[in-house]
Amino acid sequence: MNKTRIAIFASGTGSNAINLIGYFDNHPTIEIGFLLSNKSDAPVLNAAKELGVTVVQHGNEEVAKGEFLVRLCQSHTIDWIVLAGYLRLIPGELIQKFENNITKLNLR
């Protein structure tokens, strides 16, 4: 059975992202495909890497391009996108491609 694959977008320390990664660790039907950050110095990058999650970092110019994000998600076979403290505007092309499959996470 194929698992549902989630991409997590985060920009900062990533406490919500890390909680999500922990929650879905060894889940029978859901897995984290990758974590994306637009900040090269975001603490969430190292934390996610230590938890065995694929980490992707691209600057603001790249993540502003909807087609770029769509291709990135398609290349990782992503089904859902979770915004966990992601501080960038989500491009329209990504919203159209993942209509009804993007959610904002706030566990605080």
C-alpha positions, 0 to 999 in steps of 0.5 A: 500500500502506498503511503500518503506523503506530506511536505512540511513547509517551515521557516523558523525553529519549527516546533510544530514541524518537529511535533508533526514529524514525531507524530507520523514517525513509523505511521502505517499510512502516512510519511513525511516526504520532505521539509522545506525551508526558505531560510538556510539558518532555520533551526528546523533544518537541523532538527528535521535532519536529525530525525531522518527527514529529507530537508530541502532549502531554497531561497525566497526567489525560488520559493516565490515561483509556483511552478518550481514548488509544484515540480518539487512536490511532484518529484517527491510524490507529495499528496499534502502540504502542511504549513508549519510556521512558514512565513512566505506567501504561497504562490497561486500555482501551488494552491491550484495544484494542491487545492484542498490539500494544503493546511496550516498547522498550529499546535500551540 
